[in-house]
Amino acid sequence: NKTGIGQWGNLLGDDFLRIHRSYLVNTSLATLSSQESVSVGPARVQLPISRKYKEYVKNALSATEGM
C-alpha cells in the first residue's frame, strides 16, 4: 500500500486522530491513559503519543471524553 498515513487520516475523517508518526486511532475507542500513552479498544492496548502530537491529542481526547 503506497497510501501515506497522512492521506489515511484525511480519508478516514474526524473520527480518527493521529497520535504518532506511525499511529492513527479511532477516537470513539481511545482514551488518554497518561501524558505519554493512549489506550485503544476493548483489550486496552497501550500506544505511545509522540511529543509532536501530545498537546493536540490531550485536547482532542479530553473533548470527546466530556461528551
mmCIF file of the N, C-alpha and C atoms, coordinates in Angstrom:
data_MODEL
# 
_entry.id   MODEL 
# 
loop_
_atom_site.group_PDB 
_atom_site.id 
_atom_site.type_symbol 
_atom_site.label_atom_id 
_atom_site.label_alt_id 
_atom_site.label_comp_id 
_atom_site.label_asym_id 
_atom_site.label_entity_id 
_atom_site.label_seq_id 
_atom_site.pdbx_PDB_ins_code 
_atom_site.Cartn_x 
_atom_site.Cartn_y 
_atom_site.Cartn_z 
_atom_site.occupancy 
_atom_site.B_iso_or_equiv 
_atom_site.pdbx_formal_charge 
_atom_site.auth_seq_id 
_atom_site.auth_comp_id 
_atom_site.auth_asym_id 
_atom_site.auth_atom_id 
_atom_site.pdbx_PDB_model_num 
ATOM 1   N N  . ASN A 1 1  ? 0.838   -1.170 0.000  1.00 0.00 ? 1  ASN A N  1 
ATOM 2   C CA . ASN A 1 1  ? 0.000   0.000  0.000  1.00 0.00 ? 1  ASN A CA 1 
ATOM 3   C C  . ASN A 1 1  ? 0.885   1.237  0.000  1.00 0.00 ? 1  ASN A C  1 
ATOM 4   N N  . LYS A 1 2  ? 0.677   2.088  -0.934 1.00 0.00 ? 2  LYS A N  1 
ATOM 5   C CA . LYS A 1 2  ? 1.512   3.287  -1.054 1.00 0.00 ? 2  LYS A CA 1 
ATOM 6   C C  . LYS A 1 2  ? 0.838   4.533  -0.489 1.00 0.00 ? 2  LYS A C  1 
ATOM 7   N N  . THR A 1 3  ? -0.299  4.358  0.159  1.00 0.00 ? 3  THR A N  1 
ATOM 8   C CA . THR A 1 3  ? -1.005  5.478  0.769  1.00 0.00 ? 3  THR A CA 1 
ATOM 9   C C  . THR A 1 3  ? -0.329  5.837  2.083  1.00 0.00 ? 3  THR A C  1 
ATOM 10  N N  . GLY A 1 4  ? 0.067   7.082  2.233  1.00 0.00 ? 4  GLY A N  1 
ATOM 11  C CA . GLY A 1 4  ? 0.734   7.524  3.458  1.00 0.00 ? 4  GLY A CA 1 
ATOM 12  C C  . GLY A 1 4  ? -0.263  7.688  4.604  1.00 0.00 ? 4  GLY A C  1 
ATOM 13  N N  . ILE A 1 5  ? 0.254   7.702  5.812  1.00 0.00 ? 5  ILE A N  1 
ATOM 14  C CA . ILE A 1 5  ? -0.615  7.809  6.991  1.00 0.00 ? 5  ILE A CA 1 
ATOM 15  C C  . ILE A 1 5  ? -1.360  9.142  7.023  1.00 0.00 ? 5  ILE A C  1 
ATOM 16  N N  . GLY A 1 6  ? -0.761  10.197 6.512  1.00 0.00 ? 6  GLY A N  1 
ATOM 17  C CA . GLY A 1 6  ? -1.441  11.490 6.430  1.00 0.00 ? 6  GLY A CA 1 
ATOM 18  C C  . GLY A 1 6  ? -2.640  11.424 5.501  1.00 0.00 ? 6  GLY A C  1 
ATOM 19  N N  . GLN A 1 7  ? -2.480  10.721 4.381  1.00 0.00 ? 7  GLN A N  1 
ATOM 20  C CA . GLN A 1 7  ? -3.587  10.546 3.450  1.00 0.00 ? 7  GLN A CA 1 
ATOM 21  C C  . GLN A 1 7  ? -4.693  9.700  4.072  1.00 0.00 ? 7  GLN A C  1 
ATOM 22  N N  . TRP A 1 8  ? -4.319  8.667  4.823  1.00 0.00 ? 8  TRP A N  1 
ATOM 23  C CA . TRP A 1 8  ? -5.329  7.845  5.510  1.00 0.00 ? 8  TRP A CA 1 
ATOM 24  C C  . TRP A 1 8  ? -6.099  8.692  6.504  1.00 0.00 ? 8  TRP A C  1 
ATOM 25  N N  . GLY A 1 9  ? -5.406  9.549  7.207  1.00 0.00 ? 9  GLY A N  1 
ATOM 26  C CA . GLY A 1 9  ? -6.077  10.437 8.152  1.00 0.00 ? 9  GLY A CA 1 
ATOM 27  C C  . GLY A 1 9  ? -7.105  11.315 7.473  1.00 0.00 ? 9  GLY A C  1 
ATOM 28  N N  . ASN A 1 10 ? -6.766  11.839 6.300  1.00 0.00 ? 10 ASN A N  1 
ATOM 29  C CA . ASN A 1 10 ? -7.706  12.658 5.539  1.00 0.00 ? 10 ASN A CA 1 
ATOM 30  C C  . ASN A 1 10 ? -8.885  11.834 5.029  1.00 0.00 ? 10 ASN A C  1 
ATOM 31  N N  . LEU A 1 11 ? -8.611  10.624 4.548  1.00 0.00 ? 11 LEU A N  1 
ATOM 32  C CA . LEU A 1 11 ? -9.670  9.757  4.031  1.00 0.00 ? 11 LEU A CA 1 
ATOM 33  C C  . LEU A 1 11 ? -10.632 9.298  5.121  1.00 0.00 ? 11 LEU A C  1 
ATOM 34  N N  . LEU A 1 12 ? -10.097 8.992  6.295  1.00 0.00 ? 12 LEU A N  1 
ATOM 35  C CA . LEU A 1 12 ? -10.919 8.465  7.383  1.00 0.00 ? 12 LEU A CA 1 
ATOM 36  C C  . LEU A 1 12 ? -11.716 9.548  8.097  1.00 0.00 ? 12 LEU A C  1 
ATOM 37  N N  . GLY A 1 13 ? -11.254 10.765 8.056  1.00 0.00 ? 13 GLY A N  1 
ATOM 38  C CA . GLY A 1 13 ? -12.007 11.878 8.611  1.00 0.00 ? 13 GLY A CA 1 
ATOM 39  C C  . GLY A 1 13 ? -11.746 12.157 10.078 1.00 0.00 ? 13 GLY A C  1 
ATOM 40  N N  . ASP A 1 14 ? -12.677 12.906 10.674 1.00 0.00 ? 14 ASP A N  1 
ATOM 41  C CA . ASP A 1 14 ? -12.512 13.414 12.039 1.00 0.00 ? 14 ASP A CA 1 
ATOM 42  C C  . ASP A 1 14 ? -12.652 12.358 13.126 1.00 0.00 ? 14 ASP A C  1 
ATOM 43  N N  . ASP A 1 15 ? -13.140 11.184 12.788 1.00 0.00 ? 15 ASP A N  1 
ATOM 44  C CA . ASP A 1 15 ? -13.274 10.133 13.797 1.00 0.00 ? 15 ASP A CA 1 
ATOM 45  C C  . ASP A 1 15 ? -11.932 9.494  14.141 1.00 0.00 ? 15 ASP A C  1 
ATOM 46  N N  . PHE A 1 16 ? -10.915 9.801  13.356 1.00 0.00 ? 16 PHE A N  1 
ATOM 47  C CA . PHE A 1 16 ? -9.587  9.239  13.594 1.00 0.00 ? 16 PHE A CA 1 
ATOM 48  C C  . PHE A 1 16 ? -8.610  10.346 13.934 1.00 0.00 ? 16 PHE A C  1 
ATOM 49  N N  . LEU A 1 17 ? -7.694  10.037 14.831 1.00 0.00 ? 17 LEU A N  1 
ATOM 50  C CA . LEU A 1 17 ? -6.769  11.015 15.389 1.00 0.00 ? 17 LEU A CA 1 
ATOM 51  C C  . LEU A 1 17 ? -5.345  10.493 15.255 1.00 0.00 ? 17 LEU A C  1 
ATOM 52  N N  . ARG A 1 18 ? -4.458  11.332 14.779 1.00 0.00 ? 18 ARG A N  1 
ATOM 53  C CA . ARG A 1 18 ? -3.053  10.942 14.677 1.00 0.00 ? 18 ARG A CA 1 
ATOM 54  C C  . ARG A 1 18 ? -2.385  11.206 16.010 1.00 0.00 ? 18 ARG A C  1 
ATOM 55  N N  . ILE A 1 19 ? -1.766  10.177 16.578 1.00 0.00 ? 19 ILE A N  1 
ATOM 56  C CA . ILE A 1 19 ? -1.112  10.308 17.878 1.00 0.00 ? 19 ILE A CA 1 
ATOM 57  C C  . ILE A 1 19 ? 0.406   10.157 17.789 1.00 0.00 ? 19 ILE A C  1 
ATOM 58  N N  . HIS A 1 20 ? 0.880   9.704  16.636 1.00 0.00 ? 20 HIS A N  1 
ATOM 59  C CA . HIS A 1 20 ? 2.292   9.383  16.460 1.00 0.00 ? 20 HIS A CA 1 
ATOM 60  C C  . HIS A 1 20 ? 2.535   9.295  14.956 1.00 0.00 ? 20 HIS A C  1 
ATOM 61  N N  . ARG A 1 21 ? 3.754   9.355  14.530 1.00 0.00 ? 21 ARG A N  1 
ATOM 62  C CA . ARG A 1 21 ? 4.004   9.251  13.088 1.00 0.00 ? 21 ARG A CA 1 
ATOM 63  C C  . ARG A 1 21 ? 3.581   7.897  12.530 1.00 0.00 ? 21 ARG A C  1 
ATOM 64  N N  . SER A 1 22 ? 3.396   6.905  13.395 1.00 0.00 ? 22 SER A N  1 
ATOM 65  C CA . SER A 1 22 ? 3.023   5.561  12.956 1.00 0.00 ? 22 SER A CA 1 
ATOM 66  C C  . SER A 1 22 ? 1.607   5.149  13.329 1.00 0.00 ? 22 SER A C  1 
ATOM 67  N N  . TYR A 1 23 ? 0.861   5.989  14.058 1.00 0.00 ? 23 TYR A N  1 
ATOM 68  C CA . TYR A 1 23 ? -0.435  5.556  14.569 1.00 0.00 ? 23 TYR A CA 1 
ATOM 69  C C  . TYR A 1 23 ? -1.556  6.558  14.332 1.00 0.00 ? 23 TYR A C  1 
ATOM 70  N N  . LEU A 1 24 ? -2.684  6.033  13.853 1.00 0.00 ? 24 LEU A N  1 
ATOM 71  C CA . LEU A 1 24 ? -3.965  6.735  13.827 1.00 0.00 ? 24 LEU A CA 1 
ATOM 72  C C  . LEU A 1 24 ? -4.880  5.920  14.727 1.00 0.00 ? 24 LEU A C  1 
ATOM 73  N N  . VAL A 1 25 ? -5.691  6.563  15.544 1.00 0.00 ? 25 VAL A N  1 
ATOM 74  C CA . VAL A 1 25 ? -6.621  5.822  16.406 1.00 0.00 ? 25 VAL A CA 1 
ATOM 75  C C  . VAL A 1 25 ? -8.039  6.343  16.216 1.00 0.00 ? 25 VAL A C  1 
ATOM 76  N N  . ASN A 1 26 ? -8.990  5.455  16.387 1.00 0.00 ? 26 ASN A N  1 
ATOM 77  C CA . ASN A 1 26 ? -10.398 5.808  16.346 1.00 0.00 ? 26 ASN A CA 1 
ATOM 78  C C  . ASN A 1 26 ? -10.731 6.485  17.670 1.00 0.00 ? 26 ASN A C  1 
ATOM 79  N N  . THR A 1 27 ? -11.182 7.721  17.631 1.00 0.00 ? 27 THR A N  1 
ATOM 80  C CA . THR A 1 27 ? -11.423 8.478  18.866 1.00 0.00 ? 27 THR A CA 1 
ATOM 81  C C  . THR A 1 27 ? -12.527 7.871  19.716 1.00 0.00 ? 27 THR A C  1 
ATOM 82  N N  . SER A 1 28 ? -13.450 7.126  19.116 1.00 0.00 ? 28 SER A N  1 
ATOM 83  C CA . SER A 1 28 ? -14.513 6.513  19.913 1.00 0.00 ? 28 SER A CA 1 
ATOM 84  C C  . SER A 1 28 ? -14.004 5.309  20.706 1.00 0.00 ? 28 SER A C  1 
ATOM 85  N N  . LEU A 1 29 ? -12.831 4.785  20.359 1.00 0.00 ? 29 LEU A N  1 
ATOM 86  C CA . LEU A 1 29 ? -12.260 3.627  21.058 1.00 0.00 ? 29 LEU A CA 1 
ATOM 87  C C  . LEU A 1 29 ? -11.023 3.977  21.877 1.00 0.00 ? 29 LEU A C  1 
ATOM 88  N N  . ALA A 1 30 ? -10.623 5.243  21.860 1.00 0.00 ? 30 ALA A N  1 
ATOM 89  C CA . ALA A 1 30 ? -9.374  5.646  22.515 1.00 0.00 ? 30 ALA A CA 1 
ATOM 90  C C  . ALA A 1 30 ? -9.639  6.480  23.762 1.00 0.00 ? 30 ALA A C  1 
ATOM 91  N N  . THR A 1 31 ? -8.832  6.237  24.795 1.00 0.00 ? 31 THR A N  1 
ATOM 92  C CA . THR A 1 31 ? -8.861  7.066  25.998 1.00 0.00 ? 31 THR A CA 1 
ATOM 93  C C  . THR A 1 31 ? -7.423  7.417  26.375 1.00 0.00 ? 31 THR A C  1 
ATOM 94  N N  . LEU A 1 32 ? -7.263  8.569  26.952 1.00 0.00 ? 32 LEU A N  1 
ATOM 95  C CA . LEU A 1 32 ? -5.954  9.027  27.389 1.00 0.00 ? 32 LEU A CA 1 
ATOM 96  C C  . LEU A 1 32 ? -5.574  8.268  28.651 1.00 0.00 ? 32 LEU A C  1 
ATOM 97  N N  . SER A 1 33 ? -4.480  7.507  28.598 1.00 0.00 ? 33 SER A N  1 
ATOM 98  C CA . SER A 1 33 ? -4.027  6.720  29.749 1.00 0.00 ? 33 SER A CA 1 
ATOM 99  C C  . SER A 1 33 ? -3.103  7.520  30.643 1.00 0.00 ? 33 SER A C  1 
ATOM 100 N N  . SER A 1 34 ? -2.217  8.254  29.997 1.00 0.00 ? 34 SER A N  1 
ATOM 101 C CA . SER A 1 34 ? -1.240  9.079  30.708 1.00 0.00 ? 34 SER A CA 1 
ATOM 102 C C  . SER A 1 34 ? -0.813  10.185 29.752 1.00 0.00 ? 34 SER A C  1 
ATOM 103 N N  . GLN A 1 35 ? 0.155   10.970 30.140 1.00 0.00 ? 35 GLN A N  1 
ATOM 104 C CA . GLN A 1 35 ? 0.672   12.028 29.274 1.00 0.00 ? 35 GLN A CA 1 
ATOM 105 C C  . GLN A 1 35 ? 1.398   11.456 28.059 1.00 0.00 ? 35 GLN A C  1 
ATOM 106 N N  . GLU A 1 36 ? 1.814   10.191 28.153 1.00 0.00 ? 36 GLU A N  1 
ATOM 107 C CA . GLU A 1 36 ? 2.603   9.578  27.089 1.00 0.00 ? 36 GLU A CA 1 
ATOM 108 C C  . GLU A 1 36 ? 1.918   8.468  26.325 1.00 0.00 ? 36 GLU A C  1 
ATOM 109 N N  . SER A 1 37 ? 0.689   8.078  26.723 1.00 0.00 ? 37 SER A N  1 
ATOM 110 C CA . SER A 1 37 ? 0.068   6.954  26.027 1.00 0.00 ? 37 SER A CA 1 
ATOM 111 C C  . SER A 1 37 ? -1.455  7.039  25.974 1.00 0.00 ? 37 SER A C  1 
ATOM 112 N N  . VAL A 1 38 ? -1.995  6.278  25.020 1.00 0.00 ? 38 VAL A N  1 
ATOM 113 C CA . VAL A 1 38 ? -3.424  6.185  24.792 1.00 0.00 ? 38 VAL A CA 1 
ATOM 114 C C  . VAL A 1 38 ? -3.801  4.708  24.863 1.00 0.00 ? 38 VAL A C  1 
ATOM 115 N N  . SER A 1 39 ? -4.939  4.391  25.486 1.00 0.00 ? 39 SER A N  1 
ATOM 116 C CA . SER A 1 39 ? -5.475  3.028  25.498 1.00 0.00 ? 39 SER A CA 1 
ATOM 117 C C  . SER A 1 39 ? -6.495  2.928  24.380 1.00 0.00 ? 39 SER A C  1 
ATOM 118 N N  . VAL A 1 40 ? -6.445  1.827  23.633 1.00 0.00 ? 40 VAL A N  1 
ATOM 119 C CA . VAL A 1 40 ? -7.335  1.674  22.489 1.00 0.00 ? 40 VAL A CA 1 
ATOM 120 C C  . VAL A 1 40 ? -8.030  0.314  22.526 1.00 0.00 ? 40 VAL A C  1 
ATOM 121 N N  . GLY A 1 41 ? -9.338  0.337  22.282 1.00 0.00 ? 41 GLY A N  1 
ATOM 122 C CA . GLY A 1 41 ? -10.115 -0.888 22.129 1.00 0.00 ? 41 GLY A CA 1 
ATOM 123 C C  . GLY A 1 41 ? -10.411 -1.604 23.419 1.00 0.00 ? 41 GLY A C  1 
ATOM 124 N N  . PRO A 1 42 ? -11.190 -2.681 23.300 1.00 0.00 ? 42 PRO A N  1 
ATOM 125 C CA . PRO A 1 42 ? -11.579 -3.448 24.485 1.00 0.00 ? 42 PRO A CA 1 
ATOM 126 C C  . PRO A 1 42 ? -10.389 -4.113 25.192 1.00 0.00 ? 42 PRO A C  1 
ATOM 127 N N  . ALA A 1 43 ? -9.330  -4.387 24.452 1.00 0.00 ? 43 ALA A N  1 
ATOM 128 C CA . ALA A 1 43 ? -8.138  -5.001 25.051 1.00 0.00 ? 43 ALA A CA 1 
ATOM 129 C C  . ALA A 1 43 ? -7.265  -3.969 25.751 1.00 0.00 ? 43 ALA A C  1 
ATOM 130 N N  . ARG A 1 44 ? -7.611  -2.672 25.618 1.00 0.00 ? 44 ARG A N  1 
ATOM 131 C CA . ARG A 1 44 ? -6.876  -1.564 26.234 1.00 0.00 ? 44 ARG A CA 1 
ATOM 132 C C  . ARG A 1 44 ? -5.399  -1.568 25.842 1.00 0.00 ? 44 ARG A C  1 
ATOM 133 N N  . VAL A 1 45 ? -5.136  -1.767 24.573 1.00 0.00 ? 45 VAL A N  1 
ATOM 134 C CA . VAL A 1 45 ? -3.773  -1.747 24.040 1.00 0.00 ? 45 VAL A CA 1 
ATOM 135 C C  . VAL A 1 45 ? -3.197  -0.353 24.230 1.00 0.00 ? 45 VAL A C  1 
ATOM 136 N N  . GLN A 1 46 ? -1.990  -0.280 24.753 1.00 0.00 ? 46 GLN A N  1 
ATOM 137 C CA . GLN A 1 46 ? -1.312  0.994  25.008 1.00 0.00 ? 46 GLN A CA 1 
ATOM 138 C C  . GLN A 1 46 ? -0.480  1.391  23.793 1.00 0.00 ? 46 GLN A C  1 
ATOM 139 N N  . LEU A 1 47 ? -0.714  2.612  23.297 1.00 0.00 ? 47 LEU A N  1 
ATOM 140 C CA . LEU A 1 47 ? 0.068   3.145  22.186 1.00 0.00 ? 47 LEU A CA 1 
ATOM 141 C C  . LEU A 1 47 ? 0.702   4.459  22.621 1.00 0.00 ? 47 LEU A C  1 
ATOM 142 N N  . PRO A 1 48 ? 1.934   4.698  22.193 1.00 0.00 ? 48 PRO A N  1 
ATOM 143 C CA . PRO A 1 48 ? 2.621   5.930  22.609 1.00 0.00 ? 48 PRO A CA 1 
ATOM 144 C C  . PRO A 1 48 ? 2.098   7.163  21.876 1.00 0.00 ? 48 PRO A C  1 
ATOM 145 N N  . ILE A 1 49 ? 2.172   8.295  22.558 1.00 0.00 ? 49 ILE A N  1 
ATOM 146 C CA . ILE A 1 49 ? 1.876   9.593  21.954 1.00 0.00 ? 49 ILE A CA 1 
ATOM 147 C C  . ILE A 1 49 ? 3.220   10.289 21.761 1.00 0.00 ? 49 ILE A C  1 
ATOM 148 N N  . SER A 1 50 ? 3.479   10.732 20.547 1.00 0.00 ? 50 SER A N  1 
ATOM 149 C CA . SER A 1 50 ? 4.745   11.423 20.325 1.00 0.00 ? 50 SER A CA 1 
ATOM 150 C C  . SER A 1 50 ? 4.669   12.850 20.865 1.00 0.00 ? 50 SER A C  1 
ATOM 151 N N  . ARG A 1 51 ? 5.820   13.428 21.148 1.00 0.00 ? 51 ARG A N  1 
ATOM 152 C CA . ARG A 1 51 ? 5.868   14.801 21.665 1.00 0.00 ? 51 ARG A CA 1 
ATOM 153 C C  . ARG A 1 51 ? 5.195   15.776 20.717 1.00 0.00 ? 51 ARG A C  1 
ATOM 154 N N  . LYS A 1 52 ? 5.325   15.534 19.432 1.00 0.00 ? 52 LYS A N  1 
ATOM 155 C CA . LYS A 1 52 ? 4.758   16.427 18.418 1.00 0.00 ? 52 LYS A CA 1 
ATOM 156 C C  . LYS A 1 52 ? 3.234   16.518 18.532 1.00 0.00 ? 52 LYS A C  1 
ATOM 157 N N  . TYR A 1 53 ? 2.562   15.421 18.882 1.00 0.00 ? 53 TYR A N  1 
ATOM 158 C CA . TYR A 1 53 ? 1.097   15.376 18.911 1.00 0.00 ? 53 TYR A CA 1 
ATOM 159 C C  . TYR A 1 53 ? 0.514   15.443 20.324 1.00 0.00 ? 53 TYR A C  1 
ATOM 160 N N  . LYS A 1 54 ? 1.351   15.504 21.342 1.00 0.00 ? 54 LYS A N  1 
ATOM 161 C CA . LYS A 1 54 ? 0.903   15.399 22.732 1.00 0.00 ? 54 LYS A CA 1 
ATOM 162 C C  . LYS A 1 54 ? -0.201  16.393 23.100 1.00 0.00 ? 54 LYS A C  1 
ATOM 163 N N  . GLU A 1 55 ? -0.005  17.659 22.854 1.00 0.00 ? 55 GLU A N  1 
ATOM 164 C CA . GLU A 1 55 ? -0.988  18.683 23.236 1.00 0.00 ? 55 GLU A CA 1 
ATOM 165 C C  . GLU A 1 55 ? -2.278  18.523 22.430 1.00 0.00 ? 55 GLU A C  1 
ATOM 166 N N  . TYR A 1 56 ? -2.138  18.252 21.145 1.00 0.00 ? 56 TYR A N  1 
ATOM 167 C CA . TYR A 1 56 ? -3.283  18.049 20.262 1.00 0.00 ? 56 TYR A CA 1 
ATOM 168 C C  . TYR A 1 56 ? -4.128  16.850 20.709 1.00 0.00 ? 56 TYR A C  1 
ATOM 169 N N  . VAL A 1 57 ? -3.465  15.731 21.022 1.00 0.00 ? 57 VAL A N  1 
ATOM 170 C CA . VAL A 1 57 ? -4.158  14.513 21.460 1.00 0.00 ? 57 VAL A CA 1 
ATOM 171 C C  . VAL A 1 57 ? -4.851  14.757 22.798 1.00 0.00 ? 57 VAL A C  1 
ATOM 172 N N  . LYS A 1 58 ? -4.159  15.391 23.711 1.00 0.00 ? 58 LYS A N  1 
ATOM 173 C CA . LYS A 1 58 ? -4.728  15.684 25.024 1.00 0.00 ? 58 LYS A CA 1 
ATOM 174 C C  . LYS A 1 58 ? -6.015  16.499 24.891 1.00 0.00 ? 58 LYS A C  1 
ATOM 175 N N  . ASN A 1 59 ? -5.991  17.544 24.086 1.00 0.00 ? 59 ASN A N  1 
ATOM 176 C CA . ASN A 1 59 ? -7.161  18.385 23.876 1.00 0.00 ? 59 ASN A CA 1 
ATOM 177 C C  . ASN A 1 59 ? -8.280  17.632 23.173 1.00 0.00 ? 59 ASN A C  1 
ATOM 178 N N  . ALA A 1 60 ? -7.939  16.881 22.148 1.00 0.00 ? 60 ALA A N  1 
ATOM 179 C CA . ALA A 1 60 ? -8.955  16.158 21.361 1.00 0.00 ? 60 ALA A CA 1 
ATOM 180 C C  . ALA A 1 60 ? -9.635  15.074 22.177 1.00 0.00 ? 60 ALA A C  1 
ATOM 181 N N  . LEU A 1 61 ? -8.865  14.286 22.924 1.00 0.00 ? 61 LEU A N  1 
ATOM 182 C CA . LEU A 1 61 ? -9.468  13.196 23.704 1.00 0.00 ? 61 LEU A CA 1 
ATOM 183 C C  . LEU A 1 61 ? -10.186 13.708 24.941 1.00 0.00 ? 61 LEU A C  1 
ATOM 184 N N  . SER A 1 62 ? -9.730  14.795 25.515 1.00 0.00 ? 62 SER A N  1 
ATOM 185 C CA . SER A 1 62 ? -10.438 15.393 26.644 1.00 0.00 ? 62 SER A CA 1 
ATOM 186 C C  . SER A 1 62 ? -11.817 15.884 26.202 1.00 0.00 ? 62 SER A C  1 
ATOM 187 N N  . ALA A 1 63 ? -11.896 16.431 25.003 1.00 0.00 ? 63 ALA A N  1 
ATOM 188 C CA . ALA A 1 63 ? -13.162 16.925 24.461 1.00 0.00 ? 63 ALA A CA 1 
ATOM 189 C C  . ALA A 1 63 ? -14.132 15.780 24.200 1.00 0.00 ? 63 ALA A C  1 
ATOM 190 N N  . THR A 1 64 ? -13.643 14.636 23.694 1.00 0.00 ? 64 THR A N  1 
ATOM 191 C CA . THR A 1 64 ? -14.536 13.515 23.402 1.00 0.00 ? 64 THR A CA 1 
ATOM 192 C C  . THR A 1 64 ? -14.963 12.785 24.662 1.00 0.00 ? 64 THR A C  1 
ATOM 193 N N  . GLU A 1 65 ? -14.121 12.780 25.699 1.00 0.00 ? 65 GLU A N  1 
ATOM 194 C CA . GLU A 1 65 ? -14.481 12.110 26.949 1.00 0.00 ? 65 GLU A CA 1 
ATOM 195 C C  . GLU A 1 65 ? -15.530 12.899 27.712 1.00 0.00 ? 65 GLU A C  1 
ATOM 196 N N  . GLY A 1 66 ? -15.607 14.191 27.478 1.00 0.00 ? 66 GLY A N  1 
ATOM 197 C CA . GLY A 1 66 ? -16.585 15.033 28.149 1.00 0.00 ? 66 GLY A CA 1 
ATOM 198 C C  . GLY A 1 66 ? -17.977 14.927 27.585 1.00 0.00 ? 66 GLY A C  1 
ATOM 199 N N  . MET A 1 67 ? -18.151 14.248 26.462 1.00 0.00 ? 67 MET A N  1 
ATOM 200 C CA . MET A 1 67 ? -19.456 14.134 25.814 1.00 0.00 ? 67 MET A CA 1 
ATOM 201 C C  . MET A 1 67 ? -20.352 13.153 26.510 1.00 0.00 ? 67 MET A C  1 
# 
